Structures are given as structure tokens and as C-alpha cells.
Amino acid sequence: MHSFKVFWSRLREASLARMNMHIREIHKESGRARIGIFLDMLWCVFRYNVGYLDYHVFGFAYVRGKEKRRSFMTMNDNLALVRLVNEADYRDIFRNKLKFWTRFAHLTGRDYLNLRESGPADLAAFLEAHDPVFAKPAEDFGGHGIRKLRRGETGDAETLYRTLREAGTDLIEEAIVQHPDMDRLNPSCINTLRMVTLVKDGEAHLMYSLIRVGDGTKPVDNISSGGMYAPVWEDGKIAKPAFCDATGLYYETHPKTGTRFEGFEIPNYPEAAELVKQAALVVDQIKYVGWDVALSVSGPVLVEGNVIPGYDMCQNYRHLRDDKRGILEKFQAYYPLEKK
């Protein structure tokens, strides 16, 4: 009964135009007949709870057989793990930037100002001490509502304070100065690691790492804003070409800087791994977190934590290891999840 409900729910939510676009792309990539791809997509919704987008990302046109397909973590698996190990009453610590800073300020490597508890004089002093800074709303995401402020461009502190508060800005952060090696990869923004940890019996485990890189035209690395991503393996090196959702293309080199992705060594990666393991133990009631980590000139620093980490980018078919298996088994080793 559950599978039927998921099947019809996914069909109702599906955009037929986007589904057809993915079928065309898979047809071009694999040479398989479109009708066969369509029917297999429907079967995978019903049998594996995998929608058409994940079908494409996971490479199910090539991943054949029940056993291997069931090795992939699905959206339902991911949410089941979140419900199991991340207590709902504590998730707001990560969703609200002010609460996050309060708990994790010792791991962020920079200064901040809470505008809800400060006035124009405090803002003036902060701007005098730090240049540039970033102004952010406490409860937005995806880079929305963020402003970069530079000394001498902001006018008087009282007017700026009033403007920021009226716009819903709650937080001012000292800017991160990126490590020069990361500038060599892409200098247009801070390019962050997404590092996912899982805590079991008081021990933090690093489950996977990705690097997110801006496309060179925008001041953010968000995938939704045209950024790209690639896997980083245990040796701290980028393991595969980067993929961009916006273009649907894989890039051997960065389109603006020309720096080669595969083999690029992330500076201070072992220290970044230790940082997130330390952060993972701060809130006992939250055991599954996707950390955004910046590589600064002074070392890795926390940017934020996400209590519903992604499950799809780390299972991109072109980015998988040679066995072409999903990541579910790695999570099941710590917290067995019932497969529907």
C-alpha cells in the first residue's frame, strides 16, 4: 500500500515537461529507447521510491538489478534517518543563524554581531573593525537576503542600522578571507566543502565530502545559482569532473579560471574533517548534519550546518566509485533503515 501511495504522489508532483527533458537527455547519453526509459522510470518510482530526477542523477539507465539499485539512498531514506536521529525540538539551532552562531561561534573562526541585541553604535564599531562584512536574515536560506557591506559605502550608522532592520536583517558577519589555493580554483566567491557527519554512540563519522564551486560569474557557490559540485575523497583531492545542474554539463576544468578539477588538492582537508567531527558533538540531540566549511587563510571554518543533508549529489552516477553503488549501505552500518 505504501508503494502505491508513493507512486501516485510522485506522479501528481511530476512535471511532464521536465520528465520528458530528462528522458531525452538519458536517451542521448545511453542510446536506450525513450519508451523503455519512461517505463523503467515509472517502475523505479513504484519499486524504489526514485523519481525521474534521481533516476537520471543516479544513472539508473546503467545501474541494473534490484540489489544494486537498492544500494542508493532515496529521499524517503534520507528523511527517515533525519526523523530517527535529529530531534525536532533542536533543529532550529541549525535553521536560525543567530542560534547557530550562539552555539558554534568557537568554530566559525570569525566575529559576528547580533542586530537584535545591538544598536547603531555597535554596528559602527563592527564596521570599523571589519571590512567587508555580510548582512544576513536569521531565518532565510539559499543566499537570499544577503548583502555585502564595505566601509565607506554604507553612509551613517544610524541610517544603515534602520535600513537593515527594516529589511529583516538580523546578523552581521565578518567576511571570510579565502585560502589562495581556493582562489586559484575560483576567486568569485567562497567555495565551500559540504561535509556530512553521522554520530553513533558518541563518535562522529565523516560520511562523505563534496566541494561546491561558483561558476565565476556570481558571488555565491549555491547549486541553485549556477554553481557546480564534485566529490572529495579521503585523500582531500577532488576525485571527478564537476557537475553543474544549471547547464547539465560536467566540467574537466573551471569555465573561468581553467583550473583542472580532478586531482585538485583541497587545502587543510584533514583539519576540516576534524573540525566537523568536533562540531558534530556540540548538540547531542542532532546526529546527522551537512556542514558547510570554508577554507580560509587561517584554516577551515564553519559556515553553517544543515539538519536535512542532501542525498543526491553524493550519488551522482559519474561521481561514484568504480563499483557504482549508492551510499545507503554506509549509513545502514550505523542506523539500519527499513526499506519499503
C-alpha atoms as one frame of an Amber mdcrd trajectory, in Angstrom:
protein
   0.000   0.000   0.000   2.829   2.399   0.865   4.452   1.898  -2.552   1.176
   2.698  -4.328   0.817   5.906  -2.314   4.365   6.995  -3.155   3.817   6.062
  -6.808   0.717   8.224  -7.209   2.175  11.050  -5.132   5.268  11.211  -7.334
   3.162  11.130 -10.491   0.991  14.005  -9.233   4.062  16.068  -8.387   5.877
  15.301 -11.622   6.330  17.926 -14.299   5.750  16.009 -17.514   7.778  18.560
 -19.457  10.787  18.157 -17.162  10.373  14.379 -17.148  10.429  14.390 -20.944
  13.548  16.580 -20.884  15.339  14.057 -18.675  14.185  11.187 -20.887  15.647
  12.981 -23.921  18.957  13.554 -22.112  19.166   9.944 -20.936  18.334   8.765
 -24.466  21.199  10.848 -25.863  23.619   9.623 -23.200  22.715   5.940 -23.223
  21.182   5.253 -26.629  18.289   3.449 -24.936  14.796   3.747 -26.440  12.728
   6.555 -24.910   9.713   4.363 -24.235  11.932   1.897 -22.376  13.392   4.721
 -20.263   9.893   6.052 -19.497   8.595   2.659 -18.411  11.669   1.998 -16.295
  11.250   5.415 -14.656   7.690   4.538 -13.683   8.824   1.183 -12.337  11.541
   2.852 -10.247   9.017   5.274  -8.727   6.886   2.319  -7.706   9.626  -0.136
  -6.731  12.432   2.036  -5.367  10.760   5.388  -4.487  13.059   7.087  -7.009
  11.621   9.954  -9.083  12.679  10.896 -12.598  15.324  13.419 -11.497  17.020
  10.951  -9.147  16.670   8.268 -11.837  18.812  10.468 -14.079  21.302  11.595
 -11.406  21.764   8.059 -10.043  22.377   6.695 -13.529  19.636   4.088 -13.262
  19.734   3.734 -17.047  23.057   1.969 -16.397  22.552   0.661 -12.847  20.660
  -2.567 -13.393  19.334  -5.133 -10.966  17.434  -4.909  -7.710  20.393  -5.407
  -5.404  22.492  -2.576  -6.805  19.588  -0.167  -7.208  18.605  -0.710  -3.589
  22.088   0.411  -2.537  21.072   4.024  -3.278  19.780   6.293  -0.538  16.442
   7.817  -1.614  14.664  10.930  -0.436  12.472   8.750   1.793  15.529   7.043
   3.302  17.138  10.407   3.961  14.071  11.816   5.687  13.632   8.631   7.713
  17.189   8.995   9.021  16.591  12.666   9.866  13.459  11.760  11.827  15.304
   8.956  13.613  18.383  10.843  14.823  17.643  14.603  14.660  15.199  15.582
  17.395  12.662  18.068  16.037  12.855  20.406  19.056  16.567  21.048  18.408
  16.615  21.510  14.635  16.015  25.255  14.911  19.529  25.673  16.325  20.735
  24.987  12.793  17.931  26.695  10.871  18.218  30.010  12.727  21.556  31.675
  12.016  21.604  33.586  15.308  21.040  30.414  17.311  23.703  28.669  15.250
  26.253  31.397  15.952  25.450  31.262  19.659  26.273  27.539  19.829  29.109
  27.357  17.281  30.902  30.722  17.486  34.036  28.959  18.770  34.283  27.043
  15.477  33.450  29.770  12.948  36.844  31.481  13.017  35.420  34.999  12.717
  33.391  37.661  14.510  29.655  38.402  14.340  27.112  40.951  15.546  23.538
  40.189  16.610  21.497  43.182  15.397  18.522  42.141  17.536  20.605  42.829
  20.636  22.762  45.695  19.309  22.321  49.304  18.270  23.773  51.745  15.713
  26.886  52.381  17.827  27.661  48.659  17.949  27.169  48.427  14.200  29.525
  51.380  13.625  32.200  49.757  15.794  31.824  46.411  13.999  32.176  48.053
  10.578  35.239  49.916  11.801  36.831  46.655  12.951  35.921  44.538   9.924
  35.781  45.297   6.217  33.956  43.940   4.330  31.110  42.262   6.220  27.986
  40.324   5.252  24.493  41.216   6.454  22.019  38.308   6.650  18.487  37.484
   7.790  18.456  34.876  10.549  15.927  32.505   9.031  16.413  32.586   5.267
  18.413  30.159   3.135  19.929  29.683  -0.324  21.761  33.015  -0.177  18.535
  35.060  -0.131  18.601  38.465   1.554  22.391  38.587   1.948  24.169  41.922
   1.432  27.882  42.657   1.271  28.777  45.867   3.093  32.022  47.795   2.665
  33.362  50.558   4.874  32.760  53.995   3.360  29.884  52.781   1.159  27.223
  52.449   3.841  26.518  56.022   4.996  25.952  56.851   8.638  25.454  54.014
  11.102  22.008  55.086  12.325  20.507  55.144   8.829  22.192  51.865   7.895
  21.019  50.198  11.100  17.427  51.280  10.477  17.569  50.157   6.833  18.961
  46.752   7.755  16.411  46.121  10.487  13.514  47.194   8.257  14.774  44.731
   5.627  14.726  41.889   8.181  18.489  41.689   8.626  19.450  40.163  11.970
  23.107  39.234  11.671  26.373  40.827  10.559  29.319  38.518   9.905  32.971
  39.256   9.402  33.905  38.245   5.853  35.954  35.109   5.263  39.280  35.605
   3.513  39.614  32.566   1.271  42.767  30.449   1.059  44.750  31.423  -2.082
  44.591  27.855  -3.400  40.799  28.077  -3.414  41.037  31.427  -5.205  43.039
  29.613  -7.847  40.061  27.287  -8.301  37.523  30.144  -8.354  38.018  33.637
  -6.836  34.469  34.980  -7.424  33.114  33.580  -4.149  33.888  31.473  -1.100
  33.856  27.897  -2.397  32.692  25.610   0.397  33.026  21.979   1.320  29.809
  20.120   2.150  30.873  17.569   4.755  28.266  15.209   6.199  28.683  13.679
   9.649  26.758  10.999  11.492  27.117  10.422  15.246  26.741   6.966  16.752
  27.474   6.125  20.395  29.201   9.453  20.973  31.565   9.124  17.993  31.340
  11.321  14.901  31.855   9.728  11.481  32.526  11.646   8.265  30.222  10.055
   5.702  31.172  11.992   2.558  32.545  15.301   1.294  31.763  17.443  -1.739
  33.254  20.687  -2.971  30.860  23.358  -4.221  32.346  25.891  -6.598  30.853
  29.072  -8.032  30.674  29.403 -11.793  32.853  32.512 -11.749  30.073  34.986
 -12.512  28.308  35.219  -9.131  29.409  35.863  -5.524  27.923  32.560  -4.247
  28.601  28.848  -4.766  24.980  27.710  -4.406  24.000  24.991  -6.866  20.688
  26.789  -7.407  22.644  29.870  -8.553  24.663  28.089 -11.227  27.370  26.611
  -9.016  28.859  23.177  -9.585  29.950  20.304  -7.387  32.380  17.389  -7.308
  33.280  14.636  -4.833  36.250  14.964  -2.495  37.622  11.629  -1.305  39.580
  10.689   1.802  42.886  11.980   0.440  41.442  15.513   0.271  41.578  15.690
  -3.517  38.742  16.358  -5.962  38.062  12.956  -7.472  35.962  13.688 -10.579
  34.940  16.455 -13.000  32.475  18.982 -11.588  28.778  18.858 -12.487  26.568
  21.931 -12.942  22.800  21.484 -12.554  22.076  24.697 -14.450  23.823  23.561
 -17.636  23.587  19.791 -17.178  27.279  19.577 -18.087  30.390  18.078 -16.496
  33.477  20.279 -16.422  37.024  18.926 -16.534  38.298  22.439 -15.833  36.666
  25.508 -14.308  34.968  27.529 -17.096  36.509  30.833 -15.929  39.848  30.012
 -14.304  40.765  26.934 -16.335  41.901  25.113 -13.176  41.532  21.350 -13.501
  39.102  19.803 -11.032  40.204  16.180 -10.868  43.281  15.895  -8.680  42.943
  19.402  -7.194  44.057  19.243  -3.548  41.783  20.947  -1.027  43.969  22.918
   1.391  43.874  21.781   5.050  41.387  18.995   4.338  42.400  16.823   7.342
  41.826  19.830   9.611  38.404  20.384   8.006  37.492  16.761   8.732  38.465
  17.179  12.384  36.547  20.455  12.592  33.230  18.916  11.513  33.726  15.910
  13.773  34.179  18.319  16.672  31.119  20.328  15.610  29.036  17.150  15.291
  29.298  16.556  19.050  28.153  20.031  20.156  24.391  19.320  20.076  23.754
  15.811  21.395  20.202  15.674  20.045  21.261  16.278  16.421  23.321  13.428
  14.991  23.077  13.841  11.201  24.356  17.143   9.771  25.598  18.528   6.473
  28.271  21.110   7.339  29.343  23.920   5.043  33.032  24.579   5.611  35.114
  27.382   4.137  38.867  27.117   3.622  40.193  30.412   4.948  43.734  31.773
   5.095  43.797  30.833   8.787  42.327  27.333   8.306  38.928  25.663   7.892
  35.951  27.483   9.453  32.273  26.587   9.844  29.770  28.499   7.743  26.572
  26.653   8.701  25.040  23.268   9.422  22.056  21.640   7.707  19.812  19.172
   9.539  18.437  17.708   6.297  21.618  16.932   4.379  21.376  16.165   0.692
  21.372  12.573  -0.507  21.500  13.074  -4.278  24.703  14.942  -5.163  26.861
  12.382  -3.364  25.287   9.649  -5.551  25.772  11.278  -8.944  26.492   8.324
 -11.239  29.508   9.955 -12.890  30.936  10.661  -9.432  30.538   7.185  -7.941
  33.445   4.899  -7.228  34.239   2.013  -9.543  31.650  -0.334  -8.037  28.882
   2.166  -8.960  26.978   1.596  -5.721  24.968   4.118  -3.754  25.726   5.370
  -0.262  22.855   3.777   1.684  24.903   0.812   2.915  27.394   3.132   4.573
  24.586   4.740   6.589  22.898   1.402   7.294  26.058   0.260   9.052  25.281
   2.761  11.816  21.489   3.089  11.701  19.582   0.314   9.892  16.642   1.794
   7.996  13.607  -0.215   6.986  13.291  -0.342   3.206   9.746  -0.146   1.893
